[in-house]
């Protein structure tokens, strides 16, 4: 089955997930963003993204549709070998959501510390140069 592996410095965690949502709150506008991923041939495939509003630097891309106050769209992004997420005290923590339950990264990697880079990769995948860096706005 594989799953998703999280790593920050010496901390690691494994989540037995084939699909999940990565969620966070924009640090200035305080608007929630969500991205749906699924494992696809040892990579992370971004299948849909949602923005619950708009604001500075948060405009929905061309082709996005507004449904009940949420912009929905499908990013044109190739499958990724990994995601790099910034864990910082200056913004709300990223959340990993599955089956209606969301958990902050800090609860998945106890002892993470104030600042860290968290890598999220398919557990069975080999290291690859294809890296996506995600910054919180």
C-alpha positions in Angstrom: 0.0 0.0 0.0 2.9 2.4 0.7 1.6 5.7 2.1 2.9 9.1 2.8 6.1 9.7 4.7 6.9 12.9 6.6 10.3 13.9 7.6 11.8 16.9 9.5 15.4 16.7 10.6 15.5 13.4 12.5 11.8 13.1 13.0 9.7 10.8 10.7 6.1 9.7 10.5 4.3 7.3 8.1 0.6 7.8 7.2 -1.1 4.9 5.4 -2.9 7.2 2.9 -3.4 6.9 -0.8 -5.2 10.3 -1.0 -5.1 13.3 1.3 -5.7 17.0 1.4 -3.0 19.5 2.3 -4.6 22.6 4.0 -3.4 25.8 5.4 -4.5 29.4 6.2 -3.1 32.4 4.4 -1.0 34.2 7.0 -2.2 37.7 6.0 -5.7 37.2 4.5 -6.6 34.4 6.9 -8.3 32.5 4.1 -8.1 28.7 3.8 -6.4 26.9 0.9 -6.7 23.2 0.2 -5.0 20.9 -2.2 -6.0 17.3 -2.9 -3.3 14.8 -3.7 -3.3 11.1 -4.5 -0.4 8.7 -4.9 0.2 7.9 -8.6 3.0 5.6 -9.6 5.3 6.6 -6.7 4.6 10.3 -7.0 2.2 12.9 -5.6 -0.5 13.9 -8.1 -2.3 17.2 -7.3 -5.9 16.6 -8.4 -7.7 19.7 -7.3 -7.1 22.9 -5.4 -9.5 25.2 -3.5 -9.3 28.7 -2.2 -12.1 29.9 0.2 -12.1 33.5 -1.0 -9.7 35.9 -2.6 -7.3 38.6 -1.5 -3.8 39.9 -2.0 -1.8 37.4 -4.0 -4.7 34.8 -3.8 -6.5 35.3 -7.1 -8.0 32.1 -8.5 -6.3 31.1 -11.8 -8.0 31.1 -15.2 -10.5 28.3 -15.5 -11.3 28.3 -11.8 -15.0 28.0 -10.9 -16.8 29.5 -7.9 -19.0 27.1 -6.1 -20.7 28.1 -2.8 -18.0 30.7 -2.1 -15.0 28.4 -2.9 -12.8 28.7 -6.0 -12.1 25.2 -7.3 -9.5 24.5 -10.0 -7.2 21.8 -11.4 -3.6 23.0 -11.4 -1.6 22.0 -14.4 1.3 20.4 -12.5 3.2 17.3 -13.3 3.3 14.5 -10.6 5.8 15.4 -7.8 8.4 13.3 -6.1 8.0 15.4 -2.9 6.6 18.5 -1.3 8.6 20.7 1.0 6.6 22.6 3.6 7.8 25.4 5.9 6.8 24.9 9.6 7.0 28.3 11.3 5.7 30.1 14.4 4.7 33.0 12.1 1.9 31.2 10.3 -0.7 28.6 11.2 0.5 25.0 10.7 -0.2 23.0 7.6 -2.8 20.3 8.1 -3.0 16.8 6.5 -6.6 15.8 6.1 -8.1 12.4 5.3 -11.5 10.8 5.9 -12.9 14.0 7.3 -10.1 14.4 9.9 -7.5 17.1 9.8 -4.3 17.0 11.8 -1.5 19.7 12.0 2.0 18.7 11.0 3.2 19.4 14.6 0.8 16.6 15.9 2.2 14.2 13.3 5.8 15.0 14.1 5.9 15.7 17.9 9.0 17.6 18.9 9.3 19.4 15.5 10.5 22.6 17.1 9.6 26.2 16.2 10.9 26.2 12.6 11.6 23.3 10.3 11.3 22.1 6.7 9.0 19.2 6.5 9.3 16.9 3.5 6.3 14.9 2.4 7.0 12.0 0.0 5.4 8.7 -1.1 7.0 6.2 1.2 8.2 3.8 -1.5 9.5 6.4 -3.8 13.2 7.0 -4.5 14.8 10.4 -4.1 14.3 12.5 -7.2 15.4 16.0 -8.3 11.8 17.0 -9.0 11.0 19.0 -5.9 8.1 21.3 -5.3 8.6 24.0 -2.7 5.4 25.3 -1.0 5.6 28.7 0.7 2.9 30.0 2.9 1.6 33.5 2.0 
